[in-house]
Amino acid sequence: MNNKKICQVCNENPPKYKCPKCLIPYCSLACYKKHNETPCQKKEIIPVKTEPEKKEEKKEDEDEDEYLTKVPEEKLKQLGQSKELRDLLQYEQLQTLLKEIDSSSKPEQLYDQAFQNMPLFKEFVDKSLAIIDDDVEEENN
């Protein structure tokens, strides 16, 4: 369980995010980019029947995983105020793609395809993560 408490890319910092495809926890934009250098596999979630005590343990783990995917309210505001992101969102192709990913039953698959094949989407993701992750970068400087 210790491996969940540190970034699985750099093995140094506590994770703040997780890969939408394989769910590996990572701590920063740099680790996200490094992780995306090699294709990952979607993590299969296999339902397991457990006793009531084990269900409570699993609930704690799920809460921890949920924490890793939440973006603080302040960062969401920064995303909304970003001129760079607003400029990118002027492209109808990007708007359409984001709507498709949001409404898809397989968003991870669409995300991965777009990230690899659409430079505009990759730029949007990179700029978004840079805004979300800027406090970690500032602390390291």
N, C-alpha and C positions, 0 to 999 in steps of 0.2 A: 504494500500500500504506500510505502515511502515514495515510489517512483511517480505517484500522482501529485506529489507536493513540490516537485521541481520540474522545470522545463525539460521535455523529452528530446529537445534538439541540442541545447547547449549544456544541459545537466548542471546548471548553476543557479538560476533564479526561480522564484515561485511562478507558476504559470498564471496568466491572466486570460488566456483565450484557448480555443481548441480548434483543430482543423475540422471544417464542416464535413469532410469526407471520411477520414479515418479516426477522428476524434482524439488525435494525439494532442496533449496539452503543450502549449508553447508560451513564451513570455513576451516576445517583442516582434516588431516588424522584421528585424534582421533574421530572427529565427523562423518566422513565417516564410520569408523569401528562401532561406536555406532549405527548409522542409519541402517547398514547392519545386525545388530543383530536380527531385526524383518523384515520379508518379506514386501515389499511394492508393491503397485499396479501401473501399467502403467497409467499415466495420460492421460485421453482421451482429445483430442483436438477437440472441437466442433466448427465448423465454425459458426460465428455469423455475420449477415448482420448488418453493422453499417453505420452511417452517415459519411461523409468525415472528420468531426472534430474528431470523435471518432477513425477513422482509424489512424490519426496522433498520438493520444495518445497511441494506441496499438503499433505503430511503435517504440515509445520510450521504451515501456516495452520490446518489442522484442530485441531491441538493448541492454538493460540491461541484458536480459537472454543470449544473444549471448556473452556478455562480460564474463559472469560467466563460459562459457565453453571453452574459449580460454586459452591456455597455453603460457606464455611469451616465446619469442624466446630463451632467455638465458636458461630457464628451458628445452626446447626441446634439446638444445645442450648438457646439462648435462645428459639428458636421453640417448642420443646417445653415450656419452662417458662413461657411467656406465659399469664397468666390470661385476658387478653382473647381470645386465640386459642382457648383451651380452652372459654371461655364460648360463643364462636361455633360451635365444633364440637359443641355440645350439640344444635344444630338438625339433625334427621334429613335435611331437604331439602339442607343443605350437605354432609353426609356422603355422601349418595347421589350428588350432583353430582361431588364430588371423586373418588369411586370410578369414575364413568362417564368422567371426563376421563382418569384414570390408565389405564383399560383400553381406551380408544378407539384406533382406527386413525387418527383425525383429531382429536387432542387440541387442536390450535390452534383449530380451528373451534368446538369446544364451549366452549373457554376464552373466545373472543371473544364468543360468543353469551351466555354466562353473565355476563361482565363488563359487557356492555351492558344486559342484561335482568334481572339479579338483584342488587338492592342488597346483599343479605347476602353474596354471593360477592365483589362489589367491595370491600366493607368488609374481608372476610377477606384479600384480596390486598393492599389498601392497608396494613393492619396488619402483615402478614407482611413486606412490602417495607420498611416503616418500621423494623422490628426489624433486618432484614438490613442496611439502609442507615444505621443510626444513627451508626456511626463516621465516615462521610463528613460527616454533618451536624455532628457535634461538632467535627471538624477545621476546618470552615468558620466556626465561631463563635468 
